[in-house]
Amino acid sequence: MRELVRRFVRDESGATAIEYGMILGLMFLVILGAVQAFAGSGTGIFNTAMSALNAAMGGGGGGEGA
């Protein structure tokens, strides 16, 4: 039993997996923050482009069935 505990204490193979998991979690939080920070400007650019396309195709802006 002592040998099993001694091997468990010396074994560091799980530490690498935990470190990679922590790095992955940090990367996720950074990406999420960046997406939230640029979401407003991205939406504005998309809406401007869609309005230009709609006007170029002769859309009157009345919606469907109007």
mmJSON file of the N, C-alpha and C atoms, coordinates in Angstrom:
{"data_MODEL":{"atom_site":{
"group_PDB":["ATOM","ATOM","ATOM","ATOM","ATOM","ATOM","ATOM","ATOM","ATOM","ATOM","ATOM","ATOM","ATOM","ATOM","ATOM","ATOM","ATOM","ATOM","ATOM","ATOM","ATOM","ATOM","ATOM","ATOM","ATOM","ATOM","ATOM","ATOM","ATOM","ATOM","ATOM","ATOM","ATOM","ATOM","ATOM","ATOM","ATOM","ATOM","ATOM","ATOM","ATOM","ATOM","ATOM","ATOM","ATOM","ATOM","ATOM","ATOM","ATOM","ATOM","ATOM","ATOM","ATOM","ATOM","ATOM","ATOM","ATOM","ATOM","ATOM","ATOM","ATOM","ATOM","ATOM","ATOM","ATOM","ATOM","ATOM","ATOM","ATOM","ATOM","ATOM","ATOM","ATOM","ATOM","ATOM","ATOM","ATOM","ATOM","ATOM","ATOM","ATOM","ATOM","ATOM","ATOM","ATOM","ATOM","ATOM","ATOM","ATOM","ATOM","ATOM","ATOM","ATOM","ATOM","ATOM","ATOM","ATOM","ATOM","ATOM","ATOM","ATOM","ATOM","ATOM","ATOM","ATOM","ATOM","ATOM","ATOM","ATOM","ATOM","ATOM","ATOM","ATOM","ATOM","ATOM","ATOM","ATOM","ATOM","ATOM","ATOM","ATOM","ATOM","ATOM","ATOM","ATOM","ATOM","ATOM","ATOM","ATOM","ATOM","ATOM","ATOM","ATOM","ATOM","ATOM","ATOM","ATOM","ATOM","ATOM","ATOM","ATOM","ATOM","ATOM","ATOM","ATOM","ATOM","ATOM","ATOM","ATOM","ATOM","ATOM","ATOM","ATOM","ATOM","ATOM","ATOM","ATOM","ATOM","ATOM","ATOM","ATOM","ATOM","ATOM","ATOM","ATOM","ATOM","ATOM","ATOM","ATOM","ATOM","ATOM","ATOM","ATOM","ATOM","ATOM","ATOM","ATOM","ATOM","ATOM","ATOM","ATOM","ATOM","ATOM","ATOM","ATOM","ATOM","ATOM","ATOM","ATOM","ATOM","ATOM","ATOM","ATOM","ATOM","ATOM","ATOM","ATOM","ATOM"],
"id":[1,2,3,4,5,6,7,8,9,10,11,12,13,14,15,16,17,18,19,20,21,22,23,24,25,26,27,28,29,30,31,32,33,34,35,36,37,38,39,40,41,42,43,44,45,46,47,48,49,50,51,52,53,54,55,56,57,58,59,60,61,62,63,64,65,66,67,68,69,70,71,72,73,74,75,76,77,78,79,80,81,82,83,84,85,86,87,88,89,90,91,92,93,94,95,96,97,98,99,100,101,102,103,104,105,106,107,108,109,110,111,112,113,114,115,116,117,118,119,120,121,122,123,124,125,126,127,128,129,130,131,132,133,134,135,136,137,138,139,140,141,142,143,144,145,146,147,148,149,150,151,152,153,154,155,156,157,158,159,160,161,162,163,164,165,166,167,168,169,170,171,172,173,174,175,176,177,178,179,180,181,182,183,184,185,186,187,188,189,190,191,192,193,194,195,196,197,198],
"type_symbol":["N","C","C","N","C","C","N","C","C","N","C","C","N","C","C","N","C","C","N","C","C","N","C","C","N","C","C","N","C","C","N","C","C","N","C","C","N","C","C","N","C","C","N","C","C","N","C","C","N","C","C","N","C","C","N","C","C","N","C","C","N","C","C","N","C","C","N","C","C","N","C","C","N","C","C","N","C","C","N","C","C","N","C","C","N","C","C","N","C","C","N","C","C","N","C","C","N","C","C","N","C","C","N","C","C","N","C","C","N","C","C","N","C","C","N","C","C","N","C","C","N","C","C","N","C","C","N","C","C","N","C","C","N","C","C","N","C","C","N","C","C","N","C","C","N","C","C","N","C","C","N","C","C","N","C","C","N","C","C","N","C","C","N","C","C","N","C","C","N","C","C","N","C","C","N","C","C","N","C","C","N","C","C","N","C","C","N","C","C","N","C","C","N","C","C","N","C","C"],
"label_atom_id":["N","CA","C","N","CA","C","N","CA","C","N","CA","C","N","CA","C","N","CA","C","N","CA","C","N","CA","C","N","CA","C","N","CA","C","N","CA","C","N","CA","C","N","CA","C","N","CA","C","N","CA","C","N","CA","C","N","CA","C","N","CA","C","N","CA","C","N","CA","C","N","CA","C","N","CA","C","N","CA","C","N","CA","C","N","CA","C","N","CA","C","N","CA","C","N","CA","C","N","CA","C","N","CA","C","N","CA","C","N","CA","C","N","CA","C","N","CA","C","N","CA","C","N","CA","C","N","CA","C","N","CA","C","N","CA","C","N","CA","C","N","CA","C","N","CA","C","N","CA","C","N","CA","C","N","CA","C","N","CA","C","N","CA","C","N","CA","C","N","CA","C","N","CA","C","N","CA","C","N","CA","C","N","CA","C","N","CA","C","N","CA","C","N","CA","C","N","CA","C","N","CA","C","N","CA","C","N","CA","C","N","CA","C","N","CA","C","N","CA","C","N","CA","C","N","CA","C","N","CA","C"],
"label_alt_id":[null,null,null,null,null,null,null,null,null,null,null,null,null,null,null,null,null,null,null,null,null,null,null,null,null,null,null,null,null,null,null,null,null,null,null,null,null,null,null,null,null,null,null,null,null,null,null,null,null,null,null,null,null,null,null,null,null,null,null,null,null,null,null,null,null,null,null,null,null,null,null,null,null,null,null,null,null,null,null,null,null,null,null,null,null,null,null,null,null,null,null,null,null,null,null,null,null,null,null,null,null,null,null,null,null,null,null,null,null,null,null,null,null,null,null,null,null,null,null,null,null,null,null,null,null,null,null,null,null,null,null,null,null,null,null,null,null,null,null,null,null,null,null,null,null,null,null,null,null,null,null,null,null,null,null,null,null,null,null,null,null,null,null,null,null,null,null,null,null,null,null,null,null,null,null,null,null,null,null,null,null,null,null,null,null,null,null,null,null,null,null,null,null,null,null,null,null,null],
"label_comp_id":["MET","MET","MET","ARG","ARG","ARG","GLU","GLU","GLU","LEU","LEU","LEU","VAL","VAL","VAL","ARG","ARG","ARG","ARG","ARG","ARG","PHE","PHE","PHE","VAL","VAL","VAL","ARG","ARG","ARG","ASP","ASP","ASP","GLU","GLU","GLU","SER","SER","SER","GLY","GLY","GLY","ALA","ALA","ALA","THR","THR","THR","ALA","ALA","ALA","ILE","ILE","ILE","GLU","GLU","GLU","TYR","TYR","TYR","GLY","GLY","GLY","MET","MET","MET","ILE","ILE","ILE","LEU","LEU","LEU","GLY","GLY","GLY","LEU","LEU","LEU","MET","MET","MET","PHE","PHE","PHE","LEU","LEU","LEU","VAL","VAL","VAL","ILE","ILE","ILE","LEU","LEU","LEU","GLY","GLY","GLY","ALA","ALA","ALA","VAL","VAL","VAL","GLN","GLN","GLN","ALA","ALA","ALA","PHE","PHE","PHE","ALA","ALA","ALA","GLY","GLY","GLY","SER","SER","SER","GLY","GLY","GLY","THR","THR","THR","GLY","GLY","GLY","ILE","ILE","ILE","PHE","PHE","PHE","ASN","ASN","ASN","THR","THR","THR","ALA","ALA","ALA","MET","MET","MET","SER","SER","SER","ALA","ALA","ALA","LEU","LEU","LEU","ASN","ASN","ASN","ALA","ALA","ALA","ALA","ALA","ALA","MET","MET","MET","GLY","GLY","GLY","GLY","GLY","GLY","GLY","GLY","GLY","GLY","GLY","GLY","GLY","GLY","GLY","GLY","GLY","GLY","GLU","GLU","GLU","GLY","GLY","GLY","ALA","ALA","ALA"],
"label_asym_id":["A","A","A","A","A","A","A","A","A","A","A","A","A","A","A","A","A","A","A","A","A","A","A","A","A","A","A","A","A","A","A","A","A","A","A","A","A","A","A","A","A","A","A","A","A","A","A","A","A","A","A","A","A","A","A","A","A","A","A","A","A","A","A","A","A","A","A","A","A","A","A","A","A","A","A","A","A","A","A","A","A","A","A","A","A","A","A","A","A","A","A","A","A","A","A","A","A","A","A","A","A","A","A","A","A","A","A","A","A","A","A","A","A","A","A","A","A","A","A","A","A","A","A","A","A","A","A","A","A","A","A","A","A","A","A","A","A","A","A","A","A","A","A","A","A","A","A","A","A","A","A","A","A","A","A","A","A","A","A","A","A","A","A","A","A","A","A","A","A","A","A","A","A","A","A","A","A","A","A","A","A","A","A","A","A","A","A","A","A","A","A","A","A","A","A","A","A","A"],
"label_entity_id":["1","1","1","1","1","1","1","1","1","1","1","1","1","1","1","1","1","1","1","1","1","1","1","1","1","1","1","1","1","1","1","1","1","1","1","1","1","1","1","1","1","1","1","1","1","1","1","1","1","1","1","1","1","1","1","1","1","1","1","1","1","1","1","1","1","1","1","1","1","1","1","1","1","1","1","1","1","1","1","1","1","1","1","1","1","1","1","1","1","1","1","1","1","1","1","1","1","1","1","1","1","1","1","1","1","1","1","1","1","1","1","1","1","1","1","1","1","1","1","1","1","1","1","1","1","1","1","1","1","1","1","1","1","1","1","1","1","1","1","1","1","1","1","1","1","1","1","1","1","1","1","1","1","1","1","1","1","1","1","1","1","1","1","1","1","1","1","1","1","1","1","1","1","1","1","1","1","1","1","1","1","1","1","1","1","1","1","1","1","1","1","1","1","1","1","1","1","1"],
"label_seq_id":[1,1,1,2,2,2,3,3,3,4,4,4,5,5,5,6,6,6,7,7,7,8,8,8,9,9,9,10,10,10,11,11,11,12,12,12,13,13,13,14,14,14,15,15,15,16,16,16,17,17,17,18,18,18,19,19,19,20,20,20,21,21,21,22,22,22,23,23,23,24,24,24,25,25,25,26,26,26,27,27,27,28,28,28,29,29,29,30,30,30,31,31,31,32,32,32,33,33,33,34,34,34,35,35,35,36,36,36,37,37,37,38,38,38,39,39,39,40,40,40,41,41,41,42,42,42,43,43,43,44,44,44,45,45,45,46,46,46,47,47,47,48,48,48,49,49,49,50,50,50,51,51,51,52,52,52,53,53,53,54,54,54,55,55,55,56,56,56,57,57,57,58,58,58,59,59,59,60,60,60,61,61,61,62,62,62,63,63,63,64,64,64,65,65,65,66,66,66],
"pdbx_PDB_ins_code":[null,null,null,null,null,null,null,null,null,null,null,null,null,null,null,null,null,null,null,null,null,null,null,null,null,null,null,null,null,null,null,null,null,null,null,null,null,null,null,null,null,null,null,null,null,null,null,null,null,null,null,null,null,null,null,null,null,null,null,null,null,null,null,null,null,null,null,null,null,null,null,null,null,null,null,null,null,null,null,null,null,null,null,null,null,null,null,null,null,null,null,null,null,null,null,null,null,null,null,null,null,null,null,null,null,null,null,null,null,null,null,null,null,null,null,null,null,null,null,null,null,null,null,null,null,null,null,null,null,null,null,null,null,null,null,null,null,null,null,null,null,null,null,null,null,null,null,null,null,null,null,null,null,null,null,null,null,null,null,null,null,null,null,null,null,null,null,null,null,null,null,null,null,null,null,null,null,null,null,null,null,null,null,null,null,null,null,null,null,null,null,null,null,null,null,null,null,null],
"Cartn_x":[0.829,0.0,0.869,1.948,2.85,3.469,3.83,4.429,3.434,2.179,1.145,1.01,0.984,0.881,2.135,3.287,4.544,4.579,4.124,4.072,3.079,1.95,0.925,1.46,2.203,2.745,3.808,4.622,5.695,5.203,4.051,3.54,3.075,3.637,3.277,2.611,2.195,1.619,0.288,-0.482,-1.751,-1.582,-0.441,-0.203,-0.179,0.39,0.45,-0.949,-1.804,-3.178,-3.917,-3.706,-4.352,-3.841,-2.538,-1.983,-2.551,-2.644,-3.224,-4.695,-5.402,-6.792,-6.931,-6.032,-6.067,-5.727,-4.762,-4.403,-5.574,-6.216,-7.367,-8.502,-8.758,-9.794,-9.473,-8.203,-7.791,-7.956,-7.58,-7.744,-9.217,-10.082,-11.519,-12.022,-11.577,-12.027,-11.535,-10.312,-9.774,-10.561,-10.833,-11.601,-13.014,-13.639,-14.984,-14.996,-14.008,-13.915,-13.72,-12.894,-12.663,-13.93,-14.651,-15.899,-16.901,-17.015,-17.953,-17.511,-16.21,-15.715,-15.974,-15.869,-16.021,-17.381,-18.303,-19.606,-20.403,-20.381,-21.157,-20.695,-19.398,-18.889,-19.094,-18.966,-19.185,-20.627,-21.549,-22.97,-23.271,-22.671,-22.879,-22.369,-21.209,-20.64,-21.534,-22.017,-22.89,-24.193,-24.783,-26.045,-25.844,-24.719,-24.425,-24.295,-23.584,-23.412,-24.745,-25.573,-26.87,-27.785,-27.724,-28.528,-28.078,-26.753,-26.234,-26.656,-26.597,-27.029,-28.525,-29.289,-30.747,-31.069,-30.377,-30.613,-30.157,-29.059,-28.548,-29.488,-30.196,-31.119,-32.501,-32.663,-33.921,-34.933,-34.477,-35.399,-35.867,-37.151,-37.704,-37.654,-37.294,-37.239,-38.586,-39.588,-40.918,-41.109,-40.155,-40.294,-41.013,-41.268,-41.944,-43.425,-43.937,-45.372,-45.88,-44.999,-45.439,-45.579],
"Cartn_y":[-1.198,0.0,1.255,1.22,2.381,2.641,1.58,1.734,2.367,2.011,2.584,4.08,4.475,5.893,6.629,6.033,6.661,6.88,5.885,6.033,7.116,7.176,8.175,9.588,9.783,11.103,11.516,10.568,10.884,11.016,10.454,10.461,11.861,12.425,13.769,13.767,12.613,12.55,13.29,13.332,14.054,15.553,16.012,17.448,18.125,17.476,18.055,18.227,17.251,17.34,18.49,18.663,19.753,21.101,21.206,22.458,22.786,21.786,22.03,22.431,21.842,22.218,23.656,24.087,25.466,26.446,26.103,26.962,27.054,25.933,25.921,26.782,26.684,27.511,28.99,29.358,30.754,31.258,30.435,30.826,31.037,30.178,30.317,31.645,32.014,33.269,34.474,34.418,35.521,35.656,34.542,34.577,35.091,34.638,35.094,36.595,37.093,38.529,39.319,38.818,39.513,39.54,38.437,38.392,39.388,39.458,40.405,41.848,42.095,43.451,43.966,43.083,43.508,43.16,42.664,42.247,43.435,44.54,45.71,46.262,46.425,46.966,45.972,44.695,43.677,43.66,43.829,43.866,45.095,46.232,47.462,47.333,46.742,46.541,45.606,44.535,43.589,44.269,45.049,45.732,46.736,47.45,48.4,47.669,46.548,45.779,45.226,44.745,44.201,45.289,46.471,47.585,47.976,47.989,48.323,47.281,46.011,44.947,45.046,45.32,45.449,46.608,47.728,48.883,48.587,47.874,47.559,46.62,45.768,44.828,45.455,46.704,47.403,47.199,46.786,46.587,47.922,47.978,49.228,49.337,48.264,48.319,48.084,47.683,47.472,46.139,45.241,43.927,42.97,41.776,40.764,41.058,40.92,41.039,42.469,43.436,44.816,45.44],
"Cartn_z":[0.0,0.0,0.0,0.783,0.821,-0.552,-1.24,-2.567,-3.54,-3.454,-4.315,-4.055,-2.795,-2.449,-2.906,-2.727,-3.124,-4.643,-5.418,-6.876,-7.289,-6.593,-6.91,-6.67,-5.601,-5.28,-6.294,-6.761,-7.712,-9.146,-9.466,-10.841,-11.219,-12.291,-12.74,-14.113,-14.598,-15.938,-16.028,-14.952,-14.975,-14.894,-14.381,-14.245,-15.611,-16.608,-17.943,-18.513,-18.331,-18.832,-18.144,-16.86,-16.133,-16.638,-16.876,-17.396,-18.768,-19.642,-20.959,-20.83,-19.919,-19.697,-19.227,-18.345,-17.867,-18.986,-19.824,-20.958,-21.932,-22.195,-23.094,-22.546,-21.245,-20.617,-20.714,-20.502,-20.608,-22.042,-23.017,-24.411,-24.746,-24.221,-24.455,-23.911,-22.698,-22.099,-22.892,-23.4,-24.201,-25.506,-26.16,-27.413,-27.159,-26.087,-25.749,-25.491,-24.776,-24.526,-25.802,-26.711,-27.979,-28.825,-28.852,-29.629,-29.072,-27.754,-27.149,-27.385,-27.367,-27.552,-28.966,-29.967,-31.351,-31.945,-31.154,-31.681,-32.207,-31.496,-31.913,-33.244,-33.421,-34.685,-35.815,-35.522,-36.541,-37.015,-36.092,-36.449,-37.289,-36.931,-37.701,-39.123,-39.29,-40.629,-41.439,-40.817,-41.512,-41.935,-41.036,-41.364,-42.503,-42.501,-43.579,-44.916,-44.909,-46.141,-46.636,-45.739,-46.156,-46.691,-46.098,-46.609,-48.009,-48.228,-49.55,-50.576,-50.208,-51.122,-51.416,-50.392,-50.565,-51.494,-51.315,-52.196,-53.62,-53.781,-55.103,-55.853,-55.114,-55.752,-55.93,-55.549,-55.789,-54.682,-53.526,-52.394,-51.856,-51.542,-51.035,-49.528,-48.838,-47.392,-46.728,-47.484,-46.915,-46.245,-46.389,-45.775,-46.707,-46.193,-47.016,-47.125,-48.321,-48.547,-48.497,-48.418,-48.341,-49.697],
"occupancy":[1.0,1.0,1.0,1.0,1.0,1.0,1.0,1.0,1.0,1.0,1.0,1.0,1.0,1.0,1.0,1.0,1.0,1.0,1.0,1.0,1.0,1.0,1.0,1.0,1.0,1.0,1.0,1.0,1.0,1.0,1.0,1.0,1.0,1.0,1.0,1.0,1.0,1.0,1.0,1.0,1.0,1.0,1.0,1.0,1.0,1.0,1.0,1.0,1.0,1.0,1.0,1.0,1.0,1.0,1.0,1.0,1.0,1.0,1.0,1.0,1.0,1.0,1.0,1.0,1.0,1.0,1.0,1.0,1.0,1.0,1.0,1.0,1.0,1.0,1.0,1.0,1.0,1.0,1.0,1.0,1.0,1.0,1.0,1.0,1.0,1.0,1.0,1.0,1.0,1.0,1.0,1.0,1.0,1.0,1.0,1.0,1.0,1.0,1.0,1.0,1.0,1.0,1.0,1.0,1.0,1.0,1.0,1.0,1.0,1.0,1.0,1.0,1.0,1.0,1.0,1.0,1.0,1.0,1.0,1.0,1.0,1.0,1.0,1.0,1.0,1.0,1.0,1.0,1.0,1.0,1.0,1.0,1.0,1.0,1.0,1.0,1.0,1.0,1.0,1.0,1.0,1.0,1.0,1.0,1.0,1.0,1.0,1.0,1.0,1.0,1.0,1.0,1.0,1.0,1.0,1.0,1.0,1.0,1.0,1.0,1.0,1.0,1.0,1.0,1.0,1.0,1.0,1.0,1.0,1.0,1.0,1.0,1.0,1.0,1.0,1.0,1.0,1.0,1.0,1.0,1.0,1.0,1.0,1.0,1.0,1.0,1.0,1.0,1.0,1.0,1.0,1.0,1.0,1.0,1.0,1.0,1.0,1.0],
"B_iso_or_equiv":[0.0,0.0,0.0,0.0,0.0,0.0,0.0,0.0,0.0,0.0,0.0,0.0,0.0,0.0,0.0,0.0,0.0,0.0,0.0,0.0,0.0,0.0,0.0,0.0,0.0,0.0,0.0,0.0,0.0,0.0,0.0,0.0,0.0,0.0,0.0,0.0,0.0,0.0,0.0,0.0,0.0,0.0,0.0,0.0,0.0,0.0,0.0,0.0,0.0,0.0,0.0,0.0,0.0,0.0,0.0,0.0,0.0,0.0,0.0,0.0,0.0,0.0,0.0,0.0,0.0,0.0,0.0,0.0,0.0,0.0,0.0,0.0,0.0,0.0,0.0,0.0,0.0,0.0,0.0,0.0,0.0,0.0,0.0,0.0,0.0,0.0,0.0,0.0,0.0,0.0,0.0,0.0,0.0,0.0,0.0,0.0,0.0,0.0,0.0,0.0,0.0,0.0,0.0,0.0,0.0,0.0,0.0,0.0,0.0,0.0,0.0,0.0,0.0,0.0,0.0,0.0,0.0,0.0,0.0,0.0,0.0,0.0,0.0,0.0,0.0,0.0,0.0,0.0,0.0,0.0,0.0,0.0,0.0,0.0,0.0,0.0,0.0,0.0,0.0,0.0,0.0,0.0,0.0,0.0,0.0,0.0,0.0,0.0,0.0,0.0,0.0,0.0,0.0,0.0,0.0,0.0,0.0,0.0,0.0,0.0,0.0,0.0,0.0,0.0,0.0,0.0,0.0,0.0,0.0,0.0,0.0,0.0,0.0,0.0,0.0,0.0,0.0,0.0,0.0,0.0,0.0,0.0,0.0,0.0,0.0,0.0,0.0,0.0,0.0,0.0,0.0,0.0,0.0,0.0,0.0,0.0,0.0,0.0],
"pdbx_formal_charge":[null,null,null,null,null,null,null,null,null,null,null,null,null,null,null,null,null,null,null,null,null,null,null,null,null,null,null,null,null,null,null,null,null,null,null,null,null,null,null,null,null,null,null,null,null,null,null,null,null,null,null,null,null,null,null,null,null,null,null,null,null,null,null,null,null,null,null,null,null,null,null,null,null,null,null,null,null,null,null,null,null,null,null,null,null,null,null,null,null,null,null,null,null,null,null,null,null,null,null,null,null,null,null,null,null,null,null,null,null,null,null,null,null,null,null,null,null,null,null,null,null,null,null,null,null,null,null,null,null,null,null,null,null,null,null,null,null,null,null,null,null,null,null,null,null,null,null,null,null,null,null,null,null,null,null,null,null,null,null,null,null,null,null,null,null,null,null,null,null,null,null,null,null,null,null,null,null,null,null,null,null,null,null,null,null,null,null,null,null,null,null,null,null,null,null,null,null,null],
"auth_seq_id":[1,1,1,2,2,2,3,3,3,4,4,4,5,5,5,6,6,6,7,7,7,8,8,8,9,9,9,10,10,10,11,11,11,12,12,12,13,13,13,14,14,14,15,15,15,16,16,16,17,17,17,18,18,18,19,19,19,20,20,20,21,21,21,22,22,22,23,23,23,24,24,24,25,25,25,26,26,26,27,27,27,28,28,28,29,29,29,30,30,30,31,31,31,32,32,32,33,33,33,34,34,34,35,35,35,36,36,36,37,37,37,38,38,38,39,39,39,40,40,40,41,41,41,42,42,42,43,43,43,44,44,44,45,45,45,46,46,46,47,47,47,48,48,48,49,49,49,50,50,50,51,51,51,52,52,52,53,53,53,54,54,54,55,55,55,56,56,56,57,57,57,58,58,58,59,59,59,60,60,60,61,61,61,62,62,62,63,63,63,64,64,64,65,65,65,66,66,66],
"auth_comp_id":["MET","MET","MET","ARG","ARG","ARG","GLU","GLU","GLU","LEU","LEU","LEU","VAL","VAL","VAL","ARG","ARG","ARG","ARG","ARG","ARG","PHE","PHE","PHE","VAL","VAL","VAL","ARG","ARG","ARG","ASP","ASP","ASP","GLU","GLU","GLU","SER","SER","SER","GLY","GLY","GLY","ALA","ALA","ALA","THR","THR","THR","ALA","ALA","ALA","ILE","ILE","ILE","GLU","GLU","GLU","TYR","TYR","TYR","GLY","GLY","GLY","MET","MET","MET","ILE","ILE","ILE","LEU","LEU","LEU","GLY","GLY","GLY","LEU","LEU","LEU","MET","MET","MET","PHE","PHE","PHE","LEU","LEU","LEU","VAL","VAL","VAL","ILE","ILE","ILE","LEU","LEU","LEU","GLY","GLY","GLY","ALA","ALA","ALA","VAL","VAL","VAL","GLN","GLN","GLN","ALA","ALA","ALA","PHE","PHE","PHE","ALA","ALA","ALA","GLY","GLY","GLY","SER","SER","SER","GLY","GLY","GLY","THR","THR","THR","GLY","GLY","GLY","ILE","ILE","ILE","PHE","PHE","PHE","ASN","ASN","ASN","THR","THR","THR","ALA","ALA","ALA","MET","MET","MET","SER","SER","SER","ALA","ALA","ALA","LEU","LEU","LEU","ASN","ASN","ASN","ALA","ALA","ALA","ALA","ALA","ALA","MET","MET","MET","GLY","GLY","GLY","GLY","GLY","GLY","GLY","GLY","GLY","GLY","GLY","GLY","GLY","GLY","GLY","GLY","GLY","GLY","GLU","GLU","GLU","GLY","GLY","GLY","ALA","ALA","ALA"],
"auth_asym_id":["A","A","A","A","A","A","A","A","A","A","A","A","A","A","A","A","A","A","A","A","A","A","A","A","A","A","A","A","A","A","A","A","A","A","A","A","A","A","A","A","A","A","A","A","A","A","A","A","A","A","A","A","A","A","A","A","A","A","A","A","A","A","A","A","A","A","A","A","A","A","A","A","A","A","A","A","A","A","A","A","A","A","A","A","A","A","A","A","A","A","A","A","A","A","A","A","A","A","A","A","A","A","A","A","A","A","A","A","A","A","A","A","A","A","A","A","A","A","A","A","A","A","A","A","A","A","A","A","A","A","A","A","A","A","A","A","A","A","A","A","A","A","A","A","A","A","A","A","A","A","A","A","A","A","A","A","A","A","A","A","A","A","A","A","A","A","A","A","A","A","A","A","A","A","A","A","A","A","A","A","A","A","A","A","A","A","A","A","A","A","A","A","A","A","A","A","A","A"],
"auth_atom_id":["N","CA","C","N","CA","C","N","CA","C","N","CA","C","N","CA","C","N","CA","C","N","CA","C","N","CA","C","N","CA","C","N","CA","C","N","CA","C","N","CA","C","N","CA","C","N","CA","C","N","CA","C","N","CA","C","N","CA","C","N","CA","C","N","CA","C","N","CA","C","N","CA","C","N","CA","C","N","CA","C","N","CA","C","N","CA","C","N","CA","C","N","CA","C","N","CA","C","N","CA","C","N","CA","C","N","CA","C","N","CA","C","N","CA","C","N","CA","C","N","CA","C","N","CA","C","N","CA","C","N","CA","C","N","CA","C","N","CA","C","N","CA","C","N","CA","C","N","CA","C","N","CA","C","N","CA","C","N","CA","C","N","CA","C","N","CA","C","N","CA","C","N","CA","C","N","CA","C","N","CA","C","N","CA","C","N","CA","C","N","CA","C","N","CA","C","N","CA","C","N","CA","C","N","CA","C","N","CA","C","N","CA","C","N","CA","C","N","CA","C","N","CA","C","N","CA","C","N","CA","C"],
"pdbx_PDB_model_num":[1,1,1,1,1,1,1,1,1,1,1,1,1,1,1,1,1,1,1,1,1,1,1,1,1,1,1,1,1,1,1,1,1,1,1,1,1,1,1,1,1,1,1,1,1,1,1,1,1,1,1,1,1,1,1,1,1,1,1,1,1,1,1,1,1,1,1,1,1,1,1,1,1,1,1,1,1,1,1,1,1,1,1,1,1,1,1,1,1,1,1,1,1,1,1,1,1,1,1,1,1,1,1,1,1,1,1,1,1,1,1,1,1,1,1,1,1,1,1,1,1,1,1,1,1,1,1,1,1,1,1,1,1,1,1,1,1,1,1,1,1,1,1,1,1,1,1,1,1,1,1,1,1,1,1,1,1,1,1,1,1,1,1,1,1,1,1,1,1,1,1,1,1,1,1,1,1,1,1,1,1,1,1,1,1,1,1,1,1,1,1,1,1,1,1,1,1,1]
}}}
